[in-house]
Amino acid sequence: MNKLITYLLYAGVITLAACAGKALHPAPQPPALPVLKINAGAATTWLEYPATIEGTTNVEIRPQVSGYLETIFVQEGAYVTKGQPLFKINSREYRELSNNASANIQGTNAAIQKAQVEYDRLKPLVDNQVIAEVQLKTAKANLDAAKAAHSQAISSKGSADITVGYTLITAPVNGYIGHIPYKQGSLIGKGESLPLTVLSDVNNVHAYFSMSEADFLSFISTYEGKSTEEKIKNIPTVDLQLPDNTLYKSKGKIELVQGQFDRSSGTISFRAIFPNTEKLLRSGLTAKIRIPSVHENQLLVPQESTFELQDKVFVFAVGDSNKVISRQIAVNGKTGSNYLVSTGLKTGESIVFSGIQRLRDGAVITPQPISTDSVLHASLDPAGTHK
């Protein structure tokens, strides 16, 4: 009997201790995690293509006469206006040719006067039948030859003056001076492989980019129009992403596509035009053309809310009793830091937005709803600030 009482007392003590232990160490609460409700809406994605910037006018400045480069009036990178002097070639030789042409004009003018005097002297004699008419005809031919020589001398003078004018090279358009490979004193001529410089008009710039055959056919089929020209007119304005990943502040417009594919590369070239009032863009700059594509009725899921397993993309959907379950989703595009999801989720379902690293199927959480707009719209386009 005493043993039974002792045993019961011992069991009671153990039970009380266990109860006390539970009181001291309560069960852990479900983790509080941000939860995002998925809704369908419009989303914009961007097709990106490497592009090269060129001024709308790129003029190679080349000499039209040979000679020593006497003066360089401008520096590389300078902005010049139409008609402004750029280079001066030594003109002494060509001025001597012009002076010689002037002397020839004087000589031929004297020859005309002499022939005219002879003609005037013989004409009355012929009229009075004092001398034969053939002498007057000879005098008339000499007068005509003198006049022709005079005209030829005037033409030679004009040609010589034009040649002298070629020794002063002026800007044919407004623009920026490119690299100048020659120095003062260099002997230059028409046969040089390099131009004196390249003058770029960059008030507006062209961005050239290319598409593959497959991209072109897919791209052009998305726009309305009976011809390629009509379809191009329906392409929305495009962005230019600069090398520092910022967006150029002005939008551009695709204005033409080449008539045929490059057989060597299998691509076709496009040209877009951008305003450049602040002269930020220069010829030779590399950038990216970003063409927007609007998708209606799309589900957007932040990349932060996904994880990959064996090349498949999953999210944690929140089910009954706040239990989470992994759900495979099909991604058919990307906009900014969000995936465009075609299957795996439905409108109105909720997913765990962040903190999914330690979650497992069946885990219970305490949902903390967050605004869809503040998460998705803030990350639609990560290209950066505009310039």
C-alpha positions in Angstrom: 0.0 0.0 0.0 2.8 2.4 0.9 4.5 1.6 -2.5 1.3 2.4 -4.4 1.0 5.8 -2.6 4.7 6.5 -3.3 4.2 5.7 -6.9 1.2 7.9 -7.3 2.9 10.8 -5.6 5.9 10.4 -7.9 3.7 10.3 -11.0 1.9 13.4 -9.8 5.2 15.2 -9.4 6.3 14.3 -12.9 2.9 15.4 -14.4 3.2 18.8 -12.5 6.7 19.3 -13.8 5.7 18.5 -17.4 2.8 21.0 -17.1 5.1 23.6 -15.6 7.6 23.0 -18.5 4.8 23.6 -21.0 3.9 26.8 -19.3 7.5 27.9 -19.4 8.0 27.0 -23.2 4.9 27.8 -25.2 4.5 26.5 -28.8 6.1 28.9 -31.5 3.8 31.2 -33.3 3.5 31.0 -37.2 5.9 33.4 -38.9 4.4 36.7 -40.1 5.2 37.0 -43.8 4.1 39.5 -46.5 1.4 38.2 -48.8 0.6 39.5 -52.2 -2.8 39.0 -54.0 -2.4 38.3 -57.7 -4.6 40.2 -60.1 -4.7 40.3 -63.9 -4.0 43.5 -65.7 -2.1 45.2 -68.5 1.7 44.8 -68.6 4.4 46.3 -70.8 7.5 44.4 -71.9 10.4 45.7 -73.9 12.2 44.3 -76.9 15.8 45.4 -76.7 18.4 45.6 -79.5 21.9 47.0 -79.6 22.0 50.3 -81.5 24.6 52.7 -82.9 24.0 56.4 -83.0 24.8 58.5 -86.0 24.1 62.1 -86.8 21.3 62.7 -89.4 24.1 64.2 -91.6 27.6 62.8 -91.5 29.8 64.6 -94.1 33.3 63.5 -94.9 35.4 66.6 -95.5 37.9 65.8 -98.3 40.3 68.1 -100.2 39.5 68.8 -103.9 43.0 70.0 -104.7 46.5 68.8 -103.6 48.8 70.9 -101.6 50.3 71.5 -98.1 47.8 72.0 -95.3 48.6 75.5 -94.4 46.1 76.3 -91.6 43.6 74.3 -89.4 41.0 76.7 -88.2 39.1 74.3 -85.8 39.7 71.8 -83.1 38.3 68.2 -82.8 34.9 68.2 -81.2 34.2 71.9 -82.0 30.7 72.9 -83.1 30.8 74.8 -86.4 28.2 76.5 -88.5 27.6 76.2 -92.3 30.2 78.3 -94.2 32.7 78.5 -91.4 36.3 78.0 -92.5 37.8 74.7 -91.5 41.1 74.2 -93.4 43.4 76.2 -95.7 45.6 74.6 -98.3 48.5 76.5 -99.6 47.1 78.4 -102.6 50.2 80.1 -104.2 50.4 77.7 -107.1 46.7 78.0 -107.9 46.8 81.8 -107.6 49.5 81.9 -110.2 47.4 79.8 -112.5 44.6 82.3 -111.9 46.9 85.2 -112.7 48.0 83.5 -115.9 44.4 83.1 -116.9 43.8 86.8 -116.3 46.8 87.6 -118.6 45.4 85.3 -121.3 42.1 87.2 -121.1 43.9 90.5 -121.7 45.8 88.9 -124.6 42.7 87.5 -126.3 40.9 90.8 -125.7 43.7 92.6 -127.6 43.5 90.0 -130.3 39.8 90.7 -130.7 40.4 94.4 -131.0 43.1 93.8 -133.7 40.9 91.4 -135.7 38.0 93.9 -135.4 40.2 96.7 -136.8 41.2 94.6 -139.7 37.7 93.6 -140.4 36.4 97.1 -140.2 39.2 98.2 -142.6 38.5 95.6 -145.3 34.7 95.8 -145.2 34.3 99.1 -147.1 36.9 98.0 -149.7 34.9 94.9 -150.4 31.6 96.8 -150.5 33.2 99.0 -153.2 34.6 96.0 -154.9 38.1 97.2 -154.5 39.3 93.9 -153.1 38.0 90.4 -153.3 35.4 89.3 -150.8 37.6 86.4 -149.7 39.9 88.8 -147.8 36.9 90.0 -145.8 35.8 86.4 -145.0 39.3 85.7 -143.8 39.3 88.8 -141.6 35.8 87.7 -140.2 37.2 84.2 -139.4 40.2 85.7 -137.6 37.8 87.9 -135.6 35.6 84.9 -134.6 38.7 82.9 -133.6 39.9 85.8 -131.4 36.4 85.9 -129.8 36.5 82.2 -129.2 39.9 82.4 -127.7 38.7 85.1 -125.4 35.8 83.0 -124.3 38.1 80.1 -123.6 40.4 82.4 -121.6 37.5 83.6 -119.5 36.5 80.0 -118.9 40.0 79.1 -117.9 40.0 82.1 -115.5 36.8 80.8 -113.9 38.2 77.3 -113.5 41.4 78.7 -112.0 39.4 80.8 -109.5 37.3 77.8 -108.6 40.5 75.9 -107.9 41.7 78.7 -105.7 38.4 78.6 -103.9 39.0 74.9 -103.2 42.1 75.8 -101.1 39.8 77.2 -98.4 37.6 74.4 -97.1 34.4 75.5 -95.3 31.7 73.6 -93.4 28.9 72.5 -95.7 26.4 72.0 -92.8 26.2 72.8 -89.1 27.7 70.1 -86.9 30.5 68.8 -84.7 34.0 68.2 -86.0 35.3 64.7 -85.7 38.8 63.3 -85.6 41.4 65.3 -87.6 44.1 62.8 -88.7 46.3 65.4 -90.4 48.6 68.1 -89.0 49.5 71.5 -90.2 52.1 71.1 -93.0 50.9 67.7 -94.1 50.7 67.1 -97.9 47.2 66.2 -98.8 45.3 65.5 -102.0 42.3 63.8 -103.6 43.7 60.3 -103.3 44.0 60.2 -99.5 42.2 57.3 -97.9 41.2 59.3 -94.8 39.1 62.4 -94.9 40.3 65.6 -93.3 37.5 65.1 -90.8 33.9 64.1 -90.5 31.3 66.7 -89.8 28.2 65.4 -88.0 24.9 67.3 -87.8 23.4 66.0 -84.5 20.4 68.2 -84.0 18.6 65.0 -84.6 20.3 61.6 -84.5 19.6 58.2 -86.1 19.8 55.0 -84.1 20.5 52.0 -86.3 19.7 48.4 -85.0 19.1 45.0 -86.5 16.7 42.1 -86.1 17.0 38.5 -87.0 14.7 37.0 -89.6 12.5 35.3 -86.9 12.4 38.4 -84.8 11.5 40.6 -87.7 8.6 38.3 -88.9 7.2 38.1 -85.3 7.7 41.8 -84.6 6.1 43.1 -87.8 3.1 40.8 -87.7 2.0 42.4 -84.4 1.1 45.7 -86.0 -1.7 46.6 -88.3 -1.2 47.7 -91.9 -1.3 46.3 -95.4 2.4 47.1 -96.1 5.6 47.2 -94.1 5.6 51.0 -94.4 2.0 51.2 -92.9 3.0 48.8 -90.1 6.1 50.9 -89.2 3.8 53.9 -88.8 1.8 52.0 -86.2 4.8 51.1 -84.1 4.7 53.1 -80.8 7.5 55.5 -79.8 10.6 53.8 -78.5 13.1 54.4 -75.7 16.9 54.7 -75.9 18.9 53.1 -73.1 22.3 54.7 -72.7 25.5 52.9 -71.8 25.1 53.8 -68.1 21.6 52.1 -68.2 19.7 55.4 -67.9 17.0 56.2 -70.4 17.4 59.1 -72.7 14.7 61.7 -71.9 13.2 62.0 -75.4 11.4 59.2 -77.1 12.2 58.3 -80.7 10.3 56.9 -83.7 11.2 54.0 -86.0 11.0 55.6 -89.4 12.3 52.9 -91.9 13.5 49.4 -92.4 15.9 48.3 -95.1 14.5 46.6 -98.1 16.4 43.3 -97.8 18.2 41.1 -95.3 22.0 41.0 -95.0 22.9 37.5 -96.3 26.1 37.3 -94.3 24.5 38.0 -90.9 20.9 37.0 -91.6 19.6 40.3 -90.2 17.6 43.3 -91.4 18.4 46.9 -90.3 16.0 49.5 -88.8 16.5 53.2 -88.3 14.9 55.3 -85.5 15.2 59.0 -85.1 15.6 60.9 -81.8 15.6 64.7 -81.1 18.9 65.9 -79.7 18.4 69.5 -78.8 20.9 69.4 -75.9 23.5 67.7 -78.1 24.0 64.9 -75.5 24.1 62.2 -78.2 27.0 62.0 -80.5 27.9 60.0 -83.6 29.4 56.6 -82.7 27.7 56.3 -79.4 26.4 52.8 -78.6 23.0 52.2 -76.9 20.0 50.0 -76.8 16.7 50.5 -78.5 13.8 49.5 -76.3 10.5 48.8 -78.1 7.4 48.5 -75.9 4.9 45.7 -76.2 1.7 45.9 -74.3 0.1 42.7 -73.0 -3.5 42.7 -71.7 -5.0 40.5 -69.0 -1.6 39.3 -67.7 -0.7 38.0 -64.2 2.4 39.6 -62.8 4.5 37.8 -60.2 7.7 39.5 -58.6 10.8 37.5 -59.2 11.6 37.9 -55.5 8.5 35.7 -54.8 9.8 32.8 -56.9 12.3 30.1 -56.5 13.7 27.6 -59.0 14.0 23.9 -58.7 15.4 21.7 -61.6 14.9 24.6 -64.1 11.3 25.1 -63.1 9.9 28.2 -61.4 7.7 27.9 -58.2 5.9 30.2 -55.8 4.3 29.5 -52.4 0.6 29.9 -52.7 -1.4 30.6 -49.5 -4.2 28.1 -49.0 -6.8 27.3 -46.4 -5.9 27.8 -42.7 -3.0 29.9 -44.0 -1.0 26.9 -45.1 1.4 27.4 -47.9 2.0 25.0 -50.8 4.5 25.2 -53.6 3.0 25.9 -57.0 4.8 25.6 -60.3 4.2 28.5 -62.7 4.7 29.0 -66.4 6.6 32.1 -67.3 6.0 33.6 -70.7 7.8 36.9 -70.4 9.4 39.4 -68.1 8.8 43.1 -67.4 11.3 44.8 -65.1 11.7 42.5 -62.1 8.3 40.8 -62.6 7.4 37.6 -64.4 4.5 37.4 -66.8 2.7 34.1 -65.7 0.5 32.2 -68.1 -0.4 29.1 -65.9 0.0 28.0 -62.4 -1.9 30.8 -60.7 -5.3 32.4 -60.9 -6.6 35.9 -60.4 -7.4 36.5 -56.7 -4.9 33.9 -55.3 -2.3 35.0 -52.8 1.4 34.1 -52.7 4.1 34.7 -50.2 6.0 37.8 -51.4 9.3 37.4 -49.5 10.9 35.3 -46.8 10.4 32.1 -48.7 13.8 30.6 -48.2 12.9 28.5 -45.2 9.3 27.7 -46.1 8.2 24.1 -46.7 4.9 22.7 -48.1 2.2 22.7 -45.4 3.8 25.4 -43.2 1.4 27.7 -41.5 2.1 31.5 -41.7 0.5 34.7 -40.4 -0.3 36.6 -43.6 0.6 40.3 -43.8 -1.2 41.7 -46.9 0.8 44.2 -48.9 -0.3 46.6 -51.7 -0.1 45.1 -55.2 0.5 48.5 -56.8 3.4 49.4 -54.5 5.2 46.1 -55.3 4.5 45.5 -59.0 4.2 48.9 -60.6 7.4 50.2 -58.8 9.4 47.5 -60.5 7.9 47.4 -64.0 10.9 49.1 -65.6 14.3 48.9 -63.9 16.1 50.9 -66.6 16.8 53.8 -64.3 16.3 57.5 -64.4 15.9 59.5 -67.6 18.6 61.7 -69.0 
